[in-house]
Amino acid sequence: MNSSSTYGIFDVFGDNSGREAHLSGRVAEALMAQAPDLFDSTPKIEKIDVLATKLP
């Protein structure tokens, strides 16, 4: 759903272990603990894999 109240965060990691460490870390834990006060619904976390990039 796209609207003026939809936001996204895009983080990049060198490997899957870095991504998992980030998602299970203290910042993520604190955000999820505050989610009911900050958001209308539970944040949706989607993991994607970059298949190609184009650097300048």
mmCIF file as Biopython writes it, N, C-alpha, C and O atoms, coordinates in Angstrom:
data_model
#
loop_
_atom_site.group_PDB
_atom_site.id
_atom_site.type_symbol
_atom_site.label_atom_id
_atom_site.label_alt_id
_atom_site.label_comp_id
_atom_site.label_asym_id
_atom_site.label_entity_id
_atom_site.label_seq_id
_atom_site.pdbx_PDB_ins_code
_atom_site.Cartn_x
_atom_site.Cartn_y
_atom_site.Cartn_z
_atom_site.occupancy
_atom_site.B_iso_or_equiv
_atom_site.auth_seq_id
_atom_site.auth_asym_id
_atom_site.pdbx_PDB_model_num
ATOM 1   N N  . MET A ? 1  ? 0.840  -1.170  0.000   1.0 0.0 1  A 1 
ATOM 2   C CA . MET A ? 1  ? 0.000  0.000   0.000   1.0 0.0 1  A 1 
ATOM 3   C C  . MET A ? 1  ? 0.885  1.233   0.000   1.0 0.0 1  A 1 
ATOM 4   O O  . MET A ? 1  ? 1.795  1.337   0.822   1.0 0.0 1  A 1 
ATOM 5   N N  . ASN A ? 2  ? 0.641  2.147   -0.885  1.0 0.0 2  A 1 
ATOM 6   C CA . ASN A ? 2  ? 1.372  3.396   -0.942  1.0 0.0 2  A 1 
ATOM 7   C C  . ASN A ? 2  ? 0.474  4.525   -0.491  1.0 0.0 2  A 1 
ATOM 8   O O  . ASN A ? 2  ? -0.646 4.668   -0.982  1.0 0.0 2  A 1 
ATOM 9   N N  . SER A ? 3  ? 0.952  5.323   0.434   1.0 0.0 3  A 1 
ATOM 10  C CA . SER A ? 3  ? 0.218  6.490   0.886   1.0 0.0 3  A 1 
ATOM 11  C C  . SER A ? 3  ? 1.201  7.435   1.549   1.0 0.0 3  A 1 
ATOM 12  O O  . SER A ? 3  ? 2.385  7.123   1.679   1.0 0.0 3  A 1 
ATOM 13  N N  . SER A ? 4  ? 0.713  8.574   1.961   1.0 0.0 4  A 1 
ATOM 14  C CA . SER A ? 4  ? 1.595  9.531   2.616   1.0 0.0 4  A 1 
ATOM 15  C C  . SER A ? 4  ? 1.984  9.074   4.014   1.0 0.0 4  A 1 
ATOM 16  O O  . SER A ? 4  ? 2.817  9.708   4.660   1.0 0.0 4  A 1 
ATOM 17  N N  . SER A ? 5  ? 1.396  7.988   4.487   1.0 0.0 5  A 1 
ATOM 18  C CA . SER A ? 5  ? 1.755  7.464   5.801   1.0 0.0 5  A 1 
ATOM 19  C C  . SER A ? 5  ? 2.499  6.134   5.715   1.0 0.0 5  A 1 
ATOM 20  O O  . SER A ? 5  ? 2.617  5.423   6.713   1.0 0.0 5  A 1 
ATOM 21  N N  . THR A ? 6  ? 2.999  5.795   4.533   1.0 0.0 6  A 1 
ATOM 22  C CA . THR A ? 6  ? 3.785  4.586   4.350   1.0 0.0 6  A 1 
ATOM 23  C C  . THR A ? 6  ? 5.250  4.982   4.197   1.0 0.0 6  A 1 
ATOM 24  O O  . THR A ? 6  ? 5.591  5.821   3.363   1.0 0.0 6  A 1 
ATOM 25  N N  . TYR A ? 7  ? 6.112  4.375   5.005   1.0 0.0 7  A 1 
ATOM 26  C CA . TYR A ? 7  ? 7.525  4.705   4.986   1.0 0.0 7  A 1 
ATOM 27  C C  . TYR A ? 7  ? 8.340  3.433   4.871   1.0 0.0 7  A 1 
ATOM 28  O O  . TYR A ? 7  ? 7.859  2.342   5.180   1.0 0.0 7  A 1 
ATOM 29  N N  . GLY A ? 8  ? 9.569  3.579   4.429   1.0 0.0 8  A 1 
ATOM 30  C CA . GLY A ? 8  ? 10.449 2.426   4.330   1.0 0.0 8  A 1 
ATOM 31  C C  . GLY A ? 8  ? 11.854 2.775   4.764   1.0 0.0 8  A 1 
ATOM 32  O O  . GLY A ? 8  ? 12.283 3.926   4.682   1.0 0.0 8  A 1 
ATOM 33  N N  . ILE A ? 9  ? 12.554 1.777   5.219   1.0 0.0 9  A 1 
ATOM 34  C CA . ILE A ? 9  ? 13.967 1.900   5.561   1.0 0.0 9  A 1 
ATOM 35  C C  . ILE A ? 9  ? 14.693 0.836   4.755   1.0 0.0 9  A 1 
ATOM 36  O O  . ILE A ? 9  ? 14.289 -0.327  4.746   1.0 0.0 9  A 1 
ATOM 37  N N  . PHE A ? 10 ? 15.747 1.226   4.089   1.0 0.0 10 A 1 
ATOM 38  C CA . PHE A ? 10 ? 16.522 0.303   3.266   1.0 0.0 10 A 1 
ATOM 39  C C  . PHE A ? 10 ? 17.915 0.204   3.861   1.0 0.0 10 A 1 
ATOM 40  O O  . PHE A ? 10 ? 18.670 1.176   3.830   1.0 0.0 10 A 1 
ATOM 41  N N  . ASP A ? 11 ? 18.261 -0.943  4.397   1.0 0.0 11 A 1 
ATOM 42  C CA . ASP A ? 11 ? 19.586 -1.187  4.957   1.0 0.0 11 A 1 
ATOM 43  C C  . ASP A ? 11 ? 20.320 -2.183  4.079   1.0 0.0 11 A 1 
ATOM 44  O O  . ASP A ? 11 ? 19.704 -3.064  3.480   1.0 0.0 11 A 1 
ATOM 45  N N  . VAL A ? 12 ? 21.633 -2.046  4.004   1.0 0.0 12 A 1 
ATOM 46  C CA . VAL A ? 12 ? 22.458 -2.924  3.175   1.0 0.0 12 A 1 
ATOM 47  C C  . VAL A ? 12 ? 23.521 -3.580  4.058   1.0 0.0 12 A 1 
ATOM 48  O O  . VAL A ? 12 ? 24.136 -2.928  4.901   1.0 0.0 12 A 1 
ATOM 49  N N  . PHE A ? 13 ? 23.724 -4.880  3.846   1.0 0.0 13 A 1 
ATOM 50  C CA . PHE A ? 13 ? 24.687 -5.641  4.633   1.0 0.0 13 A 1 
ATOM 51  C C  . PHE A ? 13 ? 25.562 -6.471  3.706   1.0 0.0 13 A 1 
ATOM 52  O O  . PHE A ? 13 ? 25.145 -6.851  2.612   1.0 0.0 13 A 1 
ATOM 53  N N  . GLY A ? 14 ? 26.760 -6.741  4.152   1.0 0.0 14 A 1 
ATOM 54  C CA . GLY A ? 14 ? 27.710 -7.508  3.348   1.0 0.0 14 A 1 
ATOM 55  C C  . GLY A ? 14 ? 27.334 -8.970  3.203   1.0 0.0 14 A 1 
ATOM 56  O O  . GLY A ? 14 ? 27.702 -9.619  2.224   1.0 0.0 14 A 1 
ATOM 57  N N  . ASP A ? 15 ? 26.597 -9.489  4.183   1.0 0.0 15 A 1 
ATOM 58  C CA . ASP A ? 15 ? 26.180 -10.888 4.117   1.0 0.0 15 A 1 
ATOM 59  C C  . ASP A ? 15 ? 24.948 -11.096 4.990   1.0 0.0 15 A 1 
ATOM 60  O O  . ASP A ? 15 ? 24.519 -10.194 5.709   1.0 0.0 15 A 1 
ATOM 61  N N  . ASN A ? 16 ? 24.398 -12.285 4.916   1.0 0.0 16 A 1 
ATOM 62  C CA . ASN A ? 16 ? 23.167 -12.580 5.639   1.0 0.0 16 A 1 
ATOM 63  C C  . ASN A ? 16 ? 23.363 -12.556 7.153   1.0 0.0 16 A 1 
ATOM 64  O O  . ASN A ? 16 ? 22.442 -12.193 7.884   1.0 0.0 16 A 1 
ATOM 65  N N  . SER A ? 17 ? 24.535 -12.933 7.632   1.0 0.0 17 A 1 
ATOM 66  C CA . SER A ? 17 ? 24.765 -12.923 9.081   1.0 0.0 17 A 1 
ATOM 67  C C  . SER A ? 17 ? 24.742 -11.497 9.631   1.0 0.0 17 A 1 
ATOM 68  O O  . SER A ? 17 ? 24.271 -11.269 10.745  1.0 0.0 17 A 1 
ATOM 69  N N  . GLY A ? 18 ? 25.243 -10.548 8.864   1.0 0.0 18 A 1 
ATOM 70  C CA . GLY A ? 18 ? 25.168 -9.143  9.259   1.0 0.0 18 A 1 
ATOM 71  C C  . GLY A ? 18 ? 23.737 -8.646  9.300   1.0 0.0 18 A 1 
ATOM 72  O O  . GLY A ? 18 ? 23.349 -7.914  10.211  1.0 0.0 18 A 1 
ATOM 73  N N  . ARG A ? 19 ? 22.957 -9.045  8.315   1.0 0.0 19 A 1 
ATOM 74  C CA . ARG A ? 19 ? 21.541 -8.669  8.271   1.0 0.0 19 A 1 
ATOM 75  C C  . ARG A ? 19 ? 20.806 -9.240  9.466   1.0 0.0 19 A 1 
ATOM 76  O O  . ARG A ? 19 ? 20.040 -8.532  10.120  1.0 0.0 19 A 1 
ATOM 77  N N  . GLU A ? 20 ? 21.030 -10.523 9.762   1.0 0.0 20 A 1 
ATOM 78  C CA . GLU A ? 20 ? 20.349 -11.165 10.893  1.0 0.0 20 A 1 
ATOM 79  C C  . GLU A ? 20 ? 20.767 -10.544 12.225  1.0 0.0 20 A 1 
ATOM 80  O O  . GLU A ? 20 ? 19.934 -10.371 13.114  1.0 0.0 20 A 1 
ATOM 81  N N  . ALA A ? 21 ? 22.043 -10.210 12.368  1.0 0.0 21 A 1 
ATOM 82  C CA . ALA A ? 21 ? 22.520 -9.565  13.588  1.0 0.0 21 A 1 
ATOM 83  C C  . ALA A ? 21 ? 21.831 -8.216  13.780  1.0 0.0 21 A 1 
ATOM 84  O O  . ALA A ? 21 ? 21.459 -7.859  14.898  1.0 0.0 21 A 1 
ATOM 85  N N  . HIS A ? 22 ? 21.665 -7.478  12.703  1.0 0.0 22 A 1 
ATOM 86  C CA . HIS A ? 22 ? 20.999 -6.174  12.763  1.0 0.0 22 A 1 
ATOM 87  C C  . HIS A ? 22 ? 19.530 -6.337  13.159  1.0 0.0 22 A 1 
ATOM 88  O O  . HIS A ? 22 ? 19.033 -5.616  14.024  1.0 0.0 22 A 1 
ATOM 89  N N  . LEU A ? 23 ? 18.843 -7.280  12.529  1.0 0.0 23 A 1 
ATOM 90  C CA . LEU A ? 23 ? 17.415 -7.460  12.784  1.0 0.0 23 A 1 
ATOM 91  C C  . LEU A ? 23 ? 17.125 -8.019  14.172  1.0 0.0 23 A 1 
ATOM 92  O O  . LEU A ? 23 ? 16.017 -7.855  14.683  1.0 0.0 23 A 1 
ATOM 93  N N  . SER A ? 24 ? 18.089 -8.667  14.777  1.0 0.0 24 A 1 
ATOM 94  C CA . SER A ? 24 ? 17.878 -9.217  16.114  1.0 0.0 24 A 1 
ATOM 95  C C  . SER A ? 24 ? 18.609 -8.408  17.186  1.0 0.0 24 A 1 
ATOM 96  O O  . SER A ? 24 ? 18.675 -8.825  18.343  1.0 0.0 24 A 1 
ATOM 97  N N  . GLY A ? 25 ? 19.150 -7.265  16.806  1.0 0.0 25 A 1 
ATOM 98  C CA . GLY A ? 25 ? 19.912 -6.433  17.730  1.0 0.0 25 A 1 
ATOM 99  C C  . GLY A ? 25 ? 19.053 -5.567  18.638  1.0 0.0 25 A 1 
ATOM 100 O O  . GLY A ? 25 ? 17.824 -5.619  18.596  1.0 0.0 25 A 1 
ATOM 101 N N  . ARG A ? 26 ? 19.727 -4.768  19.460  1.0 0.0 26 A 1 
ATOM 102 C CA . ARG A ? 26 ? 19.050 -3.951  20.464  1.0 0.0 26 A 1 
ATOM 103 C C  . ARG A ? 26 ? 18.184 -2.851  19.865  1.0 0.0 26 A 1 
ATOM 104 O O  . ARG A ? 26 ? 17.116 -2.557  20.401  1.0 0.0 26 A 1 
ATOM 105 N N  . VAL A ? 27 ? 18.613 -2.240  18.775  1.0 0.0 27 A 1 
ATOM 106 C CA . VAL A ? 27 ? 17.815 -1.178  18.164  1.0 0.0 27 A 1 
ATOM 107 C C  . VAL A ? 27 ? 16.507 -1.745  17.620  1.0 0.0 27 A 1 
ATOM 108 O O  . VAL A ? 27 ? 15.440 -1.170  17.837  1.0 0.0 27 A 1 
ATOM 109 N N  . ALA A ? 28 ? 16.590 -2.869  16.916  1.0 0.0 28 A 1 
ATOM 110 C CA . ALA A ? 28 ? 15.379 -3.500  16.395  1.0 0.0 28 A 1 
ATOM 111 C C  . ALA A ? 28 ? 14.465 -3.928  17.538  1.0 0.0 28 A 1 
ATOM 112 O O  . ALA A ? 28 ? 13.246 -3.776  17.449  1.0 0.0 28 A 1 
ATOM 113 N N  . GLU A ? 29 ? 15.038 -4.453  18.595  1.0 0.0 29 A 1 
ATOM 114 C CA . GLU A ? 29 ? 14.252 -4.883  19.753  1.0 0.0 29 A 1 
ATOM 115 C C  . GLU A ? 29 ? 13.540 -3.691  20.394  1.0 0.0 29 A 1 
ATOM 116 O O  . GLU A ? 29 ? 12.368 -3.791  20.758  1.0 0.0 29 A 1 
ATOM 117 N N  . ALA A ? 30 ? 14.239 -2.571  20.532  1.0 0.0 30 A 1 
ATOM 118 C CA . ALA A ? 30 ? 13.633 -1.372  21.115  1.0 0.0 30 A 1 
ATOM 119 C C  . ALA A ? 30 ? 12.529 -0.818  20.222  1.0 0.0 30 A 1 
ATOM 120 O O  . ALA A ? 30 ? 11.484 -0.395  20.717  1.0 0.0 30 A 1 
ATOM 121 N N  . LEU A ? 31 ? 12.752 -0.817  18.924  1.0 0.0 31 A 1 
ATOM 122 C CA . LEU A ? 31 ? 11.734 -0.330  17.990  1.0 0.0 31 A 1 
ATOM 123 C C  . LEU A ? 31 ? 10.477 -1.183  18.069  1.0 0.0 31 A 1 
ATOM 124 O O  . LEU A ? 31 ? 9.369  -0.653  18.146  1.0 0.0 31 A 1 
ATOM 125 N N  . MET A ? 32 ? 10.641 -2.490  18.051  1.0 0.0 32 A 1 
ATOM 126 C CA . MET A ? 32 ? 9.472  -3.371  18.103  1.0 0.0 32 A 1 
ATOM 127 C C  . MET A ? 32 ? 8.736  -3.250  19.439  1.0 0.0 32 A 1 
ATOM 128 O O  . MET A ? 32 ? 7.515  -3.403  19.483  1.0 0.0 32 A 1 
ATOM 129 N N  . ALA A ? 33 ? 9.455  -2.979  20.520  1.0 0.0 33 A 1 
ATOM 130 C CA . ALA A ? 33 ? 8.819  -2.798  21.823  1.0 0.0 33 A 1 
ATOM 131 C C  . ALA A ? 33 ? 7.951  -1.540  21.834  1.0 0.0 33 A 1 
ATOM 132 O O  . ALA A ? 33 ? 6.935  -1.487  22.527  1.0 0.0 33 A 1 
ATOM 133 N N  . GLN A ? 34 ? 8.357  -0.525  21.063  1.0 0.0 34 A 1 
ATOM 134 C CA . GLN A ? 34 ? 7.615  0.731   21.002  1.0 0.0 34 A 1 
ATOM 135 C C  . GLN A ? 34 ? 6.626  0.787   19.845  1.0 0.0 34 A 1 
ATOM 136 O O  . GLN A ? 34 ? 5.895  1.768   19.699  1.0 0.0 34 A 1 
ATOM 137 N N  . ALA A ? 35 ? 6.599  -0.243  19.032  1.0 0.0 35 A 1 
ATOM 138 C CA . ALA A ? 35 ? 5.757  -0.249  17.826  1.0 0.0 35 A 1 
ATOM 139 C C  . ALA A ? 35 ? 4.291  0.087   18.105  1.0 0.0 35 A 1 
ATOM 140 O O  . ALA A ? 35 ? 3.713  0.866   17.347  1.0 0.0 35 A 1 
ATOM 141 N N  . PRO A ? 36 ? 3.664  -0.450  19.140  1.0 0.0 36 A 1 
ATOM 142 C CA . PRO A ? 36 ? 2.249  -0.124  19.371  1.0 0.0 36 A 1 
ATOM 143 C C  . PRO A ? 36 ? 2.007  1.371   19.602  1.0 0.0 36 A 1 
ATOM 144 O O  . PRO A ? 36 ? 0.940  1.886   19.270  1.0 0.0 36 A 1 
ATOM 145 N N  . ASP A ? 37 ? 3.000  2.067   20.172  1.0 0.0 37 A 1 
ATOM 146 C CA . ASP A ? 37 ? 2.858  3.500   20.419  1.0 0.0 37 A 1 
ATOM 147 C C  . ASP A ? 37 ? 3.236  4.343   19.209  1.0 0.0 37 A 1 
ATOM 148 O O  . ASP A ? 37 ? 2.799  5.487   19.085  1.0 0.0 37 A 1 
ATOM 149 N N  . LEU A ? 38 ? 4.041  3.784   18.322  1.0 0.0 38 A 1 
ATOM 150 C CA . LEU A ? 38 ? 4.566  4.551   17.191  1.0 0.0 38 A 1 
ATOM 151 C C  . LEU A ? 38 ? 3.796  4.348   15.894  1.0 0.0 38 A 1 
ATOM 152 O O  . LEU A ? 38 ? 3.759  5.243   15.050  1.0 0.0 38 A 1 
ATOM 153 N N  . PHE A ? 39 ? 3.181  3.182   15.727  1.0 0.0 39 A 1 
ATOM 154 C CA . PHE A ? 39 ? 2.574  2.818   14.452  1.0 0.0 39 A 1 
ATOM 155 C C  . PHE A ? 39 ? 1.130  2.375   14.626  1.0 0.0 39 A 1 
ATOM 156 O O  . PHE A ? 39 ? 0.721  1.942   15.704  1.0 0.0 39 A 1 
ATOM 157 N N  . ASP A ? 40 ? 0.369  2.490   13.547  1.0 0.0 40 A 1 
ATOM 158 C CA . ASP A ? 40 ? -1.019 2.021   13.551  1.0 0.0 40 A 1 
ATOM 159 C C  . ASP A ? 40 ? -1.105 0.502   13.526  1.0 0.0 40 A 1 
ATOM 160 O O  . ASP A ? 40 ? -2.077 -0.077  14.011  1.0 0.0 40 A 1 
ATOM 161 N N  . SER A ? 41 ? -0.092 -0.142  12.962  1.0 0.0 41 A 1 
ATOM 162 C CA . SER A ? 41 ? -0.061 -1.599  12.894  1.0 0.0 41 A 1 
ATOM 163 C C  . SER A ? 41 ? 1.380  -2.062  13.070  1.0 0.0 41 A 1 
ATOM 164 O O  . SER A ? 41 ? 2.305  -1.250  13.049  1.0 0.0 41 A 1 
ATOM 165 N N  . THR A ? 42 ? 1.567  -3.353  13.240  1.0 0.0 42 A 1 
ATOM 166 C CA . THR A ? 42 ? 2.900  -3.910  13.421  1.0 0.0 42 A 1 
ATOM 167 C C  . THR A ? 42 ? 3.750  -3.658  12.178  1.0 0.0 42 A 1 
ATOM 168 O O  . THR A ? 42 ? 3.301  -3.925  11.063  1.0 0.0 42 A 1 
ATOM 169 N N  . PRO A ? 43 ? 4.975  -3.145  12.351  1.0 0.0 43 A 1 
ATOM 170 C CA . PRO A ? 43 ? 5.844  -2.927  11.187  1.0 0.0 43 A 1 
ATOM 171 C C  . PRO A ? 43 ? 6.072  -4.223  10.422  1.0 0.0 43 A 1 
ATOM 172 O O  . PRO A ? 43 ? 6.213  -5.294  11.012  1.0 0.0 43 A 1 
ATOM 173 N N  . LYS A ? 44 ? 6.106  -4.109  9.108   1.0 0.0 44 A 1 
ATOM 174 C CA . LYS A ? 44 ? 6.339  -5.259  8.240   1.0 0.0 44 A 1 
ATOM 175 C C  . LYS A ? 44 ? 7.790  -5.232  7.794   1.0 0.0 44 A 1 
ATOM 176 O O  . LYS A ? 44 ? 8.231  -4.275  7.157   1.0 0.0 44 A 1 
ATOM 177 N N  . ILE A ? 45 ? 8.525  -6.268  8.124   1.0 0.0 45 A 1 
ATOM 178 C CA . ILE A ? 45 ? 9.936  -6.361  7.742   1.0 0.0 45 A 1 
ATOM 179 C C  . ILE A ? 45 ? 10.044 -7.365  6.608   1.0 0.0 45 A 1 
ATOM 180 O O  . ILE A ? 45 ? 9.691  -8.535  6.757   1.0 0.0 45 A 1 
ATOM 181 N N  . GLU A ? 46 ? 10.535 -6.893  5.478   1.0 0.0 46 A 1 
ATOM 182 C CA . GLU A ? 46 ? 10.697 -7.754  4.310   1.0 0.0 46 A 1 
ATOM 183 C C  . GLU A ? 46 ? 12.178 -7.811  3.958   1.0 0.0 46 A 1 
ATOM 184 O O  . GLU A ? 46 ? 12.841 -6.780  3.837   1.0 0.0 46 A 1 
ATOM 185 N N  . LYS A ? 47 ? 12.673 -8.996  3.799   1.0 0.0 47 A 1 
ATOM 186 C CA . LYS A ? 47 ? 14.070 -9.189  3.401   1.0 0.0 47 A 1 
ATOM 187 C C  . LYS A ? 47 ? 14.110 -9.347  1.883   1.0 0.0 47 A 1 
ATOM 188 O O  . LYS A ? 47 ? 13.382 -10.153 1.303   1.0 0.0 47 A 1 
ATOM 189 N N  . ILE A ? 48 ? 14.969 -8.566  1.265   1.0 0.0 48 A 1 
ATOM 190 C CA . ILE A ? 48 ? 15.132 -8.662  -0.181  1.0 0.0 48 A 1 
ATOM 191 C C  . ILE A ? 48 ? 16.593 -8.933  -0.504  1.0 0.0 48 A 1 
ATOM 192 O O  . ILE A ? 48 ? 17.476 -8.645  0.304   1.0 0.0 48 A 1 
ATOM 193 N N  . ASP A ? 49 ? 16.838 -9.469  -1.647  1.0 0.0 49 A 1 
ATOM 194 C CA . ASP A ? 49 ? 18.192 -9.678  -2.133  1.0 0.0 49 A 1 
ATOM 195 C C  . ASP A ? 49 ? 18.391 -8.817  -3.372  1.0 0.0 49 A 1 
ATOM 196 O O  . ASP A ? 49 ? 17.562 -8.827  -4.282  1.0 0.0 49 A 1 
ATOM 197 N N  . VAL A ? 50 ? 19.479 -8.079  -3.404  1.0 0.0 50 A 1 
ATOM 198 C CA . VAL A ? 50 ? 19.813 -7.265  -4.575  1.0 0.0 50 A 1 
ATOM 199 C C  . VAL A ? 50 ? 20.432 -8.180  -5.605  1.0 0.0 50 A 1 
ATOM 200 O O  . VAL A ? 50 ? 21.441 -8.833  -5.336  1.0 0.0 50 A 1 
ATOM 201 N N  . LEU A ? 51 ? 19.843 -8.232  -6.772  1.0 0.0 51 A 1 
ATOM 202 C CA . LEU A ? 51 ? 20.336 -9.109  -7.831  1.0 0.0 51 A 1 
ATOM 203 C C  . LEU A ? 51 ? 21.320 -8.411  -8.755  1.0 0.0 51 A 1 
ATOM 204 O O  . LEU A ? 51 ? 22.159 -9.058  -9.382  1.0 0.0 51 A 1 
ATOM 205 N N  . ALA A ? 52 ? 21.217 -7.089  -8.839  1.0 0.0 52 A 1 
ATOM 206 C CA . ALA A ? 52 ? 22.130 -6.341  -9.693  1.0 0.0 52 A 1 
ATOM 207 C C  . ALA A ? 52 ? 22.218 -4.909  -9.197  1.0 0.0 52 A 1 
ATOM 208 O O  . ALA A ? 52 ? 21.269 -4.393  -8.607  1.0 0.0 52 A 1 
ATOM 209 N N  . THR A ? 53 ? 23.344 -4.271  -9.432  1.0 0.0 53 A 1 
ATOM 210 C CA . THR A ? 53 ? 23.514 -2.866  -9.086  1.0 0.0 53 A 1 
ATOM 211 C C  . THR A ? 53 ? 24.217 -2.156  -10.220 1.0 0.0 53 A 1 
ATOM 212 O O  . THR A ? 53 ? 24.873 -2.777  -11.056 1.0 0.0 53 A 1 
ATOM 213 N N  . LYS A ? 54 ? 24.069 -0.857  -10.234 1.0 0.0 54 A 1 
ATOM 214 C CA . LYS A ? 54 ? 24.764 -0.051  -11.218 1.0 0.0 54 A 1 
ATOM 215 C C  . LYS A ? 54 ? 25.395 1.101   -10.459 1.0 0.0 54 A 1 
ATOM 216 O O  . LYS A ? 54 ? 24.695 1.987   -9.968  1.0 0.0 54 A 1 
ATOM 217 N N  . LEU A ? 55 ? 26.697 1.090   -10.363 1.0 0.0 55 A 1 
ATOM 218 C CA . LEU A ? 55 ? 27.404 2.146   -9.653  1.0 0.0 55 A 1 
ATOM 219 C C  . LEU A ? 55 ? 27.710 3.292   -10.596 1.0 0.0 55 A 1 
ATOM 220 O O  . LEU A ? 55 ? 27.893 3.087   -11.796 1.0 0.0 55 A 1 
ATOM 221 N N  . PRO A ? 56 ? 27.767 4.496   -10.053 1.0 0.0 56 A 1 
ATOM 222 C CA . PRO A ? 56 ? 28.058 5.657   -10.924 1.0 0.0 56 A 1 
ATOM 223 C C  . PRO A ? 56 ? 29.449 5.616   -11.527 1.0 0.0 56 A 1 
ATOM 224 O O  . PRO A ? 56 ? 29.826 6.519   -12.274 1.0 0.0 56 A 1 
#
